[in-house]
Amino acid sequence: MSPPGAGAPDQPRQAAAGPVLGLRQNLAQFMLLVAVNALVGATLGQERTVLPLLASQTFHLGLYTSALTYILAFGASKAAMNYFAGTLSDRFGRKPVLLAGWLAAIPVPAMLILAPDWGWVIAANVLLGISQGLTWSTTVIMKMDLVGPKQRGLAMGFNEAAGYLGLALTALATGYLASAYGLRPAPFLLGAAYIALGLGLTALTVRETHHHAKAEAAQHVSSHGSAHAGLTTGQVFTLTSFTDRSLSSVSQAGMVNNLNDGLAWGLFPVLFAGAGLSLDQIGILAAAYPAVWGAGQLFTGAASDRWGRKWLIAAGMLVQAVGLAVVAAGHAFGPWLAAAILLGLGTAMVYPTLLAAIGDVAHPTWRARSVGVYRLWRDGGFAVGALLSGLLADLYGIPAAIAAVAALTSLSGLVVALRMRGHDHRAR
């Protein structure tokens, strides 16, 4: 006889056996979370083309270091929220944290549209960083919860592809909107629509996934042994940041990767505009890099499940370095488009693979916190990139700043090649 409440299609099975892990078994909820993360990325994309030009053309900020303060503010607040997102989602559940992230984003478009001075832009980016840290981190954690260990790279590929394709399409769209209607308000109205849609989808259709992580924990065999099943938050931070060879290698690579992204976000549009490119061309270049990055992750995430994480990460960092070097040496749209494609390809090789590598090593009982620590370091790269590239650009010019970051990216790939363990990708 069926238990009470058996009208819900999967309640009898879940009551008897608990949540079922796997992509196919949770496909509807997984694809809903893919759509939600596309909106998360699109919300960030409203700034990618327009905000660097607002800094120079509307607010007349002469120093690159000053102009990049919005990226520093965004990176610092997002990094902090990444760290707390893991702890909060373990304590209160995933869905409340995701909802809180969308609520934090609501004032951002209006602040950017109405900003009378640069301080408003910085404040808006603090809120945007809080929102992105909570929403993006939580969609990552929820997809890891649903799929289990065997398809983690594929899941991260879908998650990151959705986010960065959403970002790329919005960067392209805002370039055209800015060209046709001006830098404000049209591009940011698009962002407001994304936020409303993302909040509605999350509130009405997203389901809690914390119980899936608990089900996986019950049958998990840690790569560190059972003693690592119950760690304090401080111990998770130390393990992820410094003491575990794989986790720490991944954390530094993530930081350098987003240092690159902060550089591309803040300085590429200014470099392209200084070379005489039109707003439409700048929009294409601003979109090409995250578009290749986003689409490529549909393949690289799954490839890392099959071939392993380590060498895909190391090679991806080197491809990024080559792309940055071509940007530094280039002077026209054609070479810069080729460089954007290279940079996107290298980032696609790295981005989902880094997240999957965290999931490989971390025990399900503290995986959300480890993801939060990794994303703390990774998105701290935005802040470091804003400071480093801004200072170098002010002292030596934008091409020299880009060349220096290319060298740092090569070094990061070498650290992964020498330090990271090569067998963590195998499903347990």
HUJOWO-V110896 format. One record per residue. PHI is phi as a letter, one per 40 degrees, with the letter a starting at -180 (* if undefined). PSI is psi in degrees with one decimal (NA if undefined). OMEGA is omega in whole degrees, 0 to 359 (* if undefined). Layout:
BEGIN
((PHI	PSI	OMEGA) (PHI	PSI	OMEGA))
END
This chain:
BEGIN
((*	138.2	183) (c	143.6	178) (c	164.6	177) (d	146.3	179) (g	14.0	183) (c	2.1	177) (c	-29.5	175) (c	130.8	192) (d	-33.3	186) (b	7.6	182) (c	-42.8	181) (c	-43.5	182) (c	-42.5	183) (c	-32.1	179) (c	-34.6	183) (c	-41.6	189) (b	-4.9	182) (g	177.7	181) (c	144.8	180) (b	128.5	180) (c	151.5	176) (h	148.0	180) (c	-48.7	182) (c	-40.4	183) (c	-24.5	182) (b	30.5	190) (c	-43.0	184) (c	-47.3	180) (c	-36.3	178) (c	-47.9	182) (c	-31.7	174) (c	-42.3	178) (c	-31.8	173) (c	-45.9	179) (c	-40.7	179) (c	-41.9	181) (c	-26.8	172) (c	-38.9	177) (c	-34.6	175) (d	-48.6	179) (c	-39.9	180) (c	-34.5	178) (c	-38.9	175) (c	-34.5	183) (c	-21.1	179) (d	-20.3	184) (c	-21.1	198) (c	-41.3	180) (c	-38.6	196) (c	-42.3	191) (c	-40.8	176) (c	-32.5	180) (c	-33.0	173) (d	-41.1	181) (d	-44.0	185) (c	-36.8	189) (c	-32.0	182) (c	-44.3	183) (c	-5.0	172) (f	47.4	177) (c	119.0	187) (c	-35.8	183) (c	135.4	178) (c	-35.8	180) (c	-41.7	178) (c	-42.1	183) (c	-31.0	184) (c	7.8	179) (c	-28.5	180) (c	-32.5	177) (c	-39.2	176) (d	-46.2	180) (c	-43.7	179) (c	-48.7	183) (c	-42.1	181) (c	-45.1	181) (c	-36.8	178) (c	-42.0	179) (d	-45.2	180) (c	-43.1	181) (c	-32.7	174) (d	-44.8	182) (c	-46.0	183) (c	-26.6	182) (d	-41.7	179) (c	-47.1	180) (c	-43.9	181) (c	-38.3	181) (c	-28.4	173) (c	-34.8	185) (c	-44.1	188) (b	-8.1	185) (h	161.0	185) (c	-45.2	187) (c	-42.5	177) (d	-36.5	179) (c	-40.7	178) (c	-43.4	177) (c	-42.1	180) (c	-37.7	179) (c	-42.9	178) (c	-39.6	179) (c	-36.8	180) (c	-25.8	184) (c	-16.0	189) (d	-44.2	183) (c	-12.4	192) (c	-52.4	182) (d	-42.4	180) (c	-39.8	179) (c	-39.5	180) (c	-36.5	179) (c	-42.2	188) (c	-6.7	189) (d	117.1	176) (c	-16.9	179) (a	173.4	187) (c	-23.2	178) (c	-35.8	177) (c	-39.4	180) (c	-42.6	178) (c	-45.0	179) (c	-40.3	178) (c	-36.1	181) (c	-23.1	170) (c	-46.1	178) (c	-41.1	179) (c	-38.6	177) (c	-41.7	176) (d	-46.7	181) (c	-48.5	182) (c	-38.3	179) (c	-41.9	181) (c	-44.8	186) (c	-50.2	185) (c	-43.8	178) (d	-42.1	184) (c	-37.6	177) (c	-35.2	175) (c	-50.9	183) (c	-41.8	183) (c	-38.0	178) (c	-39.1	174) (c	-40.0	178) (d	-45.2	189) (c	-41.2	192) (c	-22.1	185) (g	-173.9	191) (c	-24.4	193) (c	-27.3	184) (b	32.6	185) (c	-40.9	179) (c	-43.1	177) (d	-44.0	180) (c	-43.9	179) (c	-33.5	175) (c	-45.8	179) (c	-43.5	182) (c	-51.7	184) (c	-33.4	176) (c	-45.5	180) (c	-46.9	182) (c	-44.4	185) (c	-23.1	169) (c	-38.7	174) (c	-42.2	177) (c	-45.8	184) (c	-46.2	181) (c	-36.8	179) (c	-37.9	176) (c	-41.1	178) (c	-46.3	182) (c	-41.0	181) (c	-28.0	174) (c	-44.4	178) (c	-40.7	178) (c	-42.1	179) (c	-37.6	179) (c	-38.3	184) (c	-37.0	191) (b	-0.8	181) (h	166.0	184) (c	-24.9	176) (a	146.8	1) (c	-11.4	194) (d	-47.9	183) (d	-33.1	185) (c	-18.2	172) (c	-33.5	176) (c	-42.4	177) (c	-39.5	179) (c	-38.8	179) (c	-40.5	178) (c	-43.3	182) (c	-43.9	179) (c	-43.0	181) (c	-43.2	180) (c	-41.8	179) (c	-43.6	180) (c	-45.6	179) (c	-43.1	181) (c	-45.7	184) (c	-37.2	190) (c	-25.8	191) (b	-22.7	182) (c	137.9	179) (b	153.9	179) (c	142.5	180) (b	2.7	184) (d	-33.8	181) (c	-25.0	175) (c	-41.0	178) (c	-38.6	179) (c	-37.5	178) (c	-39.9	178) (c	-38.9	181) (c	-33.2	183) (c	-23.4	181) (b	14.4	186) (c	141.3	171) (b	109.1	185) (c	144.0	175) (c	-10.9	179) (b	-4.0	185) (g	164.7	187) (c	-19.3	180) (c	-19.7	182) (c	10.9	181) (c	-30.8	182) (b	93.6	181) (b	148.6	172) (c	164.4	179) (c	-37.7	177) (c	-40.3	178) (c	-37.6	177) (c	-41.1	179) (c	-47.5	182) (c	-43.2	181) (c	-46.1	183) (c	-36.1	186) (c	-36.2	193) (b	-46.3	196) (c	-32.1	178) (c	128.2	185) (c	-43.5	182) (c	-48.3	182) (c	-41.7	181) (c	-35.5	176) (c	-42.5	179) (c	-40.5	182) (c	-42.5	180) (c	-36.2	179) (c	-39.5	177) (c	-39.5	179) (c	-45.1	180) (c	-36.9	178) (d	-46.1	181) (c	-19.4	167) (c	-43.6	175) (d	-44.9	184) (c	-38.9	176) (c	-39.8	176) (c	-48.4	181) (c	-41.0	181) (c	-47.0	189) (c	-34.8	188) (b	-28.4	182) (d	-49.8	180) (d	-35.3	179) (c	-42.4	177) (c	-45.4	182) (c	-41.0	179) (c	-38.8	178) (c	-24.0	178) (c	1.3	176) (g	10.2	179) (c	149.3	179) (c	166.6	177) (c	-36.9	178) (c	-44.2	179) (c	-40.4	178) (c	-40.2	178) (c	-39.7	178) (c	-45.3	180) (c	-38.6	179) (c	-27.4	180) (c	-30.9	187) (c	-44.2	181) (c	-54.7	178) (c	-22.5	178) (c	-46.6	177) (c	-41.9	176) (d	-50.3	183) (c	-51.1	182) (c	-38.7	182) (c	-28.6	182) (c	-19.2	175) (c	-25.5	181) (b	-40.2	186) (c	-33.3	178) (c	-47.3	178) (c	-36.6	179) (c	-35.7	180) (c	-27.6	174) (c	-35.6	185) (c	-43.3	190) (b	-11.1	180) (h	162.0	187) (c	-42.3	195) (d	-55.2	188) (c	-24.4	174) (c	-38.8	177) (c	-49.6	182) (c	-44.9	180) (c	-38.2	180) (c	-38.9	178) (c	-38.2	179) (c	-38.8	177) (c	-40.6	175) (d	-43.8	181) (c	-41.1	178) (c	-44.5	178) (d	-43.8	178) (c	-40.0	179) (c	-37.2	178) (c	-38.2	176) (c	-44.8	182) (c	-35.2	183) (c	-14.5	187) (c	163.8	180) (a	5.5	186) (a	168.7	185) (c	-44.4	184) (d	-57.0	178) (c	-36.0	180) (c	-34.5	176) (c	-43.3	177) (c	-40.1	180) (c	-39.7	179) (c	-38.3	178) (c	-43.8	177) (c	-44.4	181) (c	-40.5	177) (c	-39.9	179) (c	-46.2	179) (c	-40.4	180) (c	-36.2	177) (c	-35.8	178) (c	-31.0	189) (c	-44.1	199) (c	-57.6	180) (c	-26.4	182) (c	-38.1	176) (c	-46.7	180) (c	-42.6	179) (c	-36.7	179) (c	-37.3	174) (c	-46.2	180) (c	-30.4	178) (c	-42.3	189) (c	-40.1	188) (c	137.7	175) (c	143.5	181) (d	-27.8	181) (c	-22.0	176) (b	16.4	180) (c	-42.5	180) (d	-40.0	179) (c	-37.2	178) (c	-40.3	174) (d	-40.9	178) (c	-40.8	178) (c	-45.9	177) (d	-46.0	181) (c	-24.2	170) (d	-51.5	179) (c	-44.2	184) (c	-49.6	184) (c	-12.6	165) (c	-22.2	176) (c	-30.1	175) (d	-47.6	182) (c	-46.2	178) (c	-42.4	180) (c	-40.1	179) (c	-44.5	180) (c	-50.4	184) (c	-50.1	183) (c	-34.5	177) (c	-45.7	179) (c	-45.3	180) (c	-39.2	180) (c	-39.2	178) (c	-36.5	183) (c	-41.3	191) (b	-5.5	182) (h	159.7	184) (c	-45.0	181) (d	-38.6	179) (c	-38.5	178) (c	-42.6	181) (c	-40.6	179) (c	-39.1	179) (c	-40.6	179) (c	-33.4	175) (c	-42.3	179) (c	-41.4	179) (c	-36.9	179) (c	-41.0	176) (d	-42.7	179) (c	-39.1	178) (c	-41.6	177) (c	-36.5	178) (c	-38.7	177) (c	-43.6	178) (c	-45.1	182) (c	-35.9	185) (c	-27.6	191) (b	-36.2	188) (c	139.6	172) (c	148.9	187) (b	5.5	188) (b	9.0	188) (c	-14.0	185) (c	-15.4	187) (c	129.7	180) (c	138.2	181) (c	NA	*))
END
